[in-house]
Amino acid sequence: MRVLYDLVIVGGGAAGLTAALYASRSGLDCIVLDPSSPEGSSIALTEAVENYTGFSDIAGFDLIQHFYSHAKSFGANFVRQSLVGIRKNYDGFILECSDSEVKTKSVILCMGATHKKLGIDGENKFEGRGVSYCAVCDGYFFKDKTVAVIGGGKTAVTEANYLFHICKRGDSYIQLRAPQTALKIVCRPLL
C-alpha cells in the first residue's frame, strides 16, 4: 500500500475521527490508521457519557460508533494497522505500519492518552464504576457523595478543587504523593 495520500490520521478515537470527518468533507484523500478503531478508543470503554453536547446520556461505545459512522459517511477510510515508525521524505512522509508502508503529504497524530494507574486491588475492576481519572469528565457522577482524590501534587489539587462544589463536603479526602508541589498552588480550602 504505497499510495500517496493527502493525509493520514494516526488514531481512531474522538479526535482522530473528528479530523477524518473534516478532512473527508474537505475533499482530502485520507485514511485513519488504527489497529482497533473505533472499539479500542478510551471513550468506547466509558460506561456513560453525560457531558457531550447533544446527548444527555449515551454509552461511550455508542458515541464513538456515531463518530465513526459520521466520518465514514463523508468518505473517510480506515486501515487497521499499527504505526511502527515515521520517516520524512521529499514529498511528505512514509509511515511504517505493521503490514505495509503508507506515503502521505501530511500526518495528524491523535494517539490519545493513558491514565497513570495506582496498581491497587480493585482499580481495574471498578474503573468506570467508581474509579475515575478525570474530575471534569466524571465528577457529576459523584454528586453529593464522599470521594477520595489520590495524586501527585498540582493535578490532584486541581481535581479536588473542581470536585469541591460537586461532592459531599467535610467527608472527602485528598492524598498527595508530593505535597510540597501542591502547597505552592493558591487554591480555596478543599474541606
C-alpha positions as CSV (number, residue, x, y, z in Angstrom):
1,M,0.0,0.0,0.0
2,R,2.3,2.8,-1.2
3,V,-0.3,5.2,-2.4
4,L,0.3,8.9,-1.8
5,Y,-2.5,10.2,0.5
6,D,-3.2,13.8,1.2
7,L,-3.5,13.0,4.9
8,V,-3.0,10.1,7.3
9,I,-4.6,10.4,10.7
10,V,-3.0,8.2,13.3
11,G,-5.5,7.2,15.9
12,G,-9.2,6.4,15.7
13,G,-10.6,7.9,18.9
14,A,-12.7,11.0,19.2
15,A,-10.0,13.4,17.9
16,G,-8.9,11.2,15.0
17,L,-12.5,10.6,13.9
18,T,-13.3,14.3,14.1
19,A,-10.2,15.0,12.0
20,A,-11.3,12.4,9.5
21,L,-14.7,13.9,9.2
22,Y,-13.4,17.4,8.4
23,A,-10.7,16.1,6.1
24,S,-13.1,14.0,4.2
25,R,-15.7,16.8,3.9
26,S,-12.9,19.0,2.6
27,G,-12.2,16.6,-0.2
28,L,-8.9,15.3,1.1
29,D,-7.8,11.8,0.2
30,C,-7.2,10.5,3.8
31,I,-7.1,7.4,5.9
32,V,-7.4,6.7,9.6
33,L,-4.6,4.4,10.8
34,D,-5.5,2.5,14.0
35,P,-5.4,-1.2,14.8
36,S,-8.6,-1.1,16.8
37,S,-10.7,1.9,15.8
38,P,-13.2,2.7,17.0
39,E,-13.7,-0.1,19.6
40,G,-10.3,0.5,21.2
41,S,-10.6,4.2,22.0
42,S,-10.8,5.2,25.6
43,I,-14.3,6.7,25.1
44,A,-15.5,3.3,23.9
45,L,-14.7,1.9,27.3
46,T,-16.6,4.6,29.1
47,E,-19.9,3.2,30.6
48,A,-21.8,6.5,30.4
49,V,-21.2,9.9,28.8
50,E,-23.4,12.8,30.1
51,N,-21.4,15.8,29.1
52,Y,-21.3,15.6,25.3
53,T,-23.4,18.2,23.6
54,G,-26.5,16.8,22.0
55,F,-26.5,13.6,24.1
56,S,-27.8,13.8,27.7
57,D,-26.8,10.1,28.4
58,I,-25.1,7.8,26.0
59,A,-22.8,4.8,26.4
60,G,-19.2,5.7,25.3
61,F,-19.2,2.8,22.8
62,D,-22.4,4.1,21.2
63,L,-21.0,7.6,21.0
64,I,-17.8,6.5,19.3
65,Q,-19.9,4.5,16.8
66,H,-21.7,7.7,15.9
67,F,-18.4,9.4,15.3
68,Y,-17.2,6.5,13.2
69,S,-20.4,6.4,11.1
70,H,-20.3,10.1,10.6
71,A,-16.7,10.2,9.3
72,K,-17.3,7.1,7.1
73,S,-20.4,8.8,5.6
74,F,-18.2,11.5,4.1
75,G,-15.7,9.0,2.7
76,A,-13.1,8.5,5.5
77,N,-11.3,5.2,5.0
78,F,-9.9,3.1,7.8
79,V,-6.8,0.9,7.9
80,R,-6.5,-1.5,10.8
81,Q,-2.7,-1.5,11.3
82,S,-0.3,-0.2,14.0
83,L,2.1,2.6,13.3
84,V,5.7,1.4,13.7
85,G,7.6,4.4,12.6
86,I,7.6,7.7,10.5
87,R,10.2,8.9,8.1
88,K,10.3,12.2,6.3
89,N,10.8,12.1,2.6
90,Y,11.0,14.7,-0.2
91,D,7.2,15.0,-0.8
92,G,5.9,14.2,2.7
93,F,6.2,11.2,5.0
94,I,6.4,7.4,4.8
95,L,4.6,5.7,7.6
96,E,5.9,2.3,8.5
97,C,2.9,0.2,9.6
98,S,2.6,-3.3,11.0
99,D,1.9,-4.8,7.5
100,S,2.8,-2.2,4.9
101,E,4.1,1.3,4.2
102,V,1.9,4.3,3.6
103,K,3.0,7.5,1.8
104,T,1.3,10.8,2.7
105,K,1.7,14.5,2.3
106,S,0.6,15.3,5.9
107,V,0.1,13.4,9.2
108,I,-2.1,14.2,12.2
109,L,-1.2,12.3,15.4
110,C,-4.3,11.6,17.5
111,M,-3.0,8.7,19.6
112,G,-4.8,9.6,22.8
113,A,-3.6,9.2,26.3
114,T,-3.4,6.7,29.1
115,H,-4.1,7.3,32.7
116,K,-1.4,6.8,35.4
117,K,-2.8,3.9,37.5
118,L,-2.1,3.2,41.1
119,G,-1.9,-0.5,40.7
120,I,-4.1,-1.2,43.7
121,D,-6.6,-4.1,44.2
122,G,-9.9,-3.4,42.6
123,E,-8.7,-0.5,40.5
124,N,-9.3,-2.2,37.1
125,K,-12.4,-4.0,38.3
126,F,-14.1,-0.7,39.3
127,E,-12.7,1.6,36.5
128,G,-15.7,3.5,35.2
129,R,-17.9,2.2,38.1
130,G,-16.4,4.3,41.0
131,V,-12.8,4.6,40.0
132,S,-12.3,7.7,37.7
133,Y,-9.3,9.5,36.3
134,C,-11.0,12.8,35.3
135,A,-13.0,15.1,37.7
136,V,-14.4,17.2,34.9
137,C,-15.5,14.2,32.9
138,D,-16.9,12.1,35.7
139,G,-17.3,14.4,38.7
140,Y,-21.0,14.8,38.3
141,F,-21.5,11.0,38.8
142,F,-20.3,11.5,42.3
143,K,-22.6,14.5,43.2
144,D,-23.2,14.7,46.9
145,K,-21.0,11.5,47.5
146,T,-17.9,11.0,49.6
147,V,-14.8,10.9,47.3
148,A,-11.1,10.4,47.6
149,V,-8.6,12.1,45.3
150,I,-5.2,10.5,45.0
151,G,-2.5,12.2,43.1
152,G,1.0,13.7,42.8
153,G,0.5,17.4,43.5
154,K,-0.9,20.1,41.3
155,T,-3.2,17.8,39.3
156,A,-4.7,16.2,42.4
157,V,-5.3,19.6,44.0
158,T,-6.9,20.9,40.8
159,E,-9.2,17.9,40.5
160,A,-10.1,18.1,44.2
161,N,-10.8,21.8,43.8
162,Y,-13.2,21.0,41.0
163,L,-14.9,18.3,43.0
164,F,-15.3,20.7,46.0
165,H,-18.5,22.1,44.5
166,I,-20.0,18.8,43.5
167,C,-19.2,16.2,46.1
168,K,-20.1,15.8,49.7
169,R,-18.1,18.3,51.8
170,G,-16.4,17.6,55.1
171,D,-16.3,13.9,54.3
172,S,-13.9,13.8,51.3
173,Y,-10.2,13.0,51.3
174,I,-7.1,14.0,49.3
175,Q,-3.9,12.0,49.4
176,L,-0.9,13.7,47.8
177,R,2.3,11.9,46.9
178,A,4.3,15.2,46.6
179,P,2.6,17.7,49.0
180,Q,5.3,20.3,48.6
181,T,4.3,20.7,45.0
182,A,0.7,21.2,45.9
183,L,1.5,23.7,48.6
184,K,2.8,26.1,46.0
185,I,-0.7,26.3,44.5
186,V,-3.0,29.0,45.6
187,C,-6.5,27.5,46.0
188,R,-9.5,27.7,48.2
189,P,-9.8,25.3,51.2
190,L,-10.7,21.8,50.0
191,L,-12.6,20.7,53.0
